[in-house]
Amino acid sequence: MITKKDLIMDIIKQKPDAHKIMVEFGLHCIGCGGAAYESLEDGAKAHGLTDKQIKEEVDNINKLK
């Protein structure tokens, strides 16, 4: 199970299709150098997502197989 505090690249390693959900929320993190050291929450906040949107994003990612 991932959390908003997990690093973006760690999330992608655990759930490779998570990048599709991130893109739906306006995060094109897979190509960003910050993905290796930035948490999902930090990246999402930098792109203007609300706490509610971040929770929805995490919930959607956790539904992936």
C-alpha positions as CSV (number, residue, x, y, z in Angstrom):
1,M,0.0,0.0,0.0
2,I,1.4,3.4,-1.0
3,T,0.9,6.6,0.9
4,K,1.2,10.3,-0.1
5,K,4.6,10.4,1.7
6,D,6.1,7.7,-0.6
7,L,8.6,8.9,-3.2
8,I,7.2,9.1,-6.7
9,M,9.8,6.7,-8.3
10,D,9.2,4.2,-5.5
11,I,5.5,4.3,-6.3
12,I,6.2,3.7,-10.0
13,K,8.5,0.7,-9.1
14,Q,5.8,-0.8,-6.9
15,K,2.9,-0.1,-9.3
16,P,4.1,0.7,-12.8
17,D,0.6,1.7,-14.0
18,A,0.5,4.4,-11.3
19,H,2.0,6.9,-13.8
20,K,-1.3,6.7,-15.8
21,I,-3.2,7.9,-12.7
22,M,-0.7,10.6,-12.0
23,V,-1.1,11.9,-15.5
24,E,-4.9,12.1,-15.0
25,F,-4.2,14.3,-12.1
26,G,-1.8,16.6,-14.1
27,L,1.4,15.1,-12.8
28,H,3.8,14.1,-15.6
29,C,6.3,12.9,-12.9
30,I,7.8,10.0,-14.8
31,G,10.1,12.3,-16.8
32,C,10.9,14.7,-14.0
33,G,14.2,14.6,-12.3
34,G,12.5,15.3,-9.0
35,A,10.6,12.0,-9.1
36,A,13.6,10.3,-7.5
37,Y,13.5,12.4,-4.3
38,E,10.1,14.0,-4.2
39,S,7.1,12.5,-2.4
40,L,3.8,12.1,-4.2
41,E,2.3,14.8,-1.8
42,D,5.1,17.2,-2.5
43,G,4.8,16.8,-6.3
44,A,1.0,17.1,-6.2
45,K,1.1,20.2,-4.0
46,A,3.7,21.7,-6.4
47,H,1.1,21.2,-9.2
48,G,-1.7,22.8,-7.2
49,L,-3.6,19.7,-6.1
50,T,-5.7,19.9,-2.9
51,D,-5.5,17.4,0.0
52,K,-8.8,15.9,-1.2
53,Q,-7.4,15.4,-4.7
54,I,-4.2,13.8,-3.3
55,K,-6.2,11.4,-1.3
56,E,-8.3,10.5,-4.3
57,E,-5.1,9.9,-6.3
58,V,-3.5,7.7,-3.6
59,D,-6.8,5.7,-3.3
60,N,-6.9,5.2,-7.1
61,I,-3.2,4.1,-7.2
62,N,-3.8,1.6,-4.3
63,K,-6.7,0.0,-6.3
64,L,-4.2,-1.0,-9.0
65,K,-3.0,-4.6,-9.0
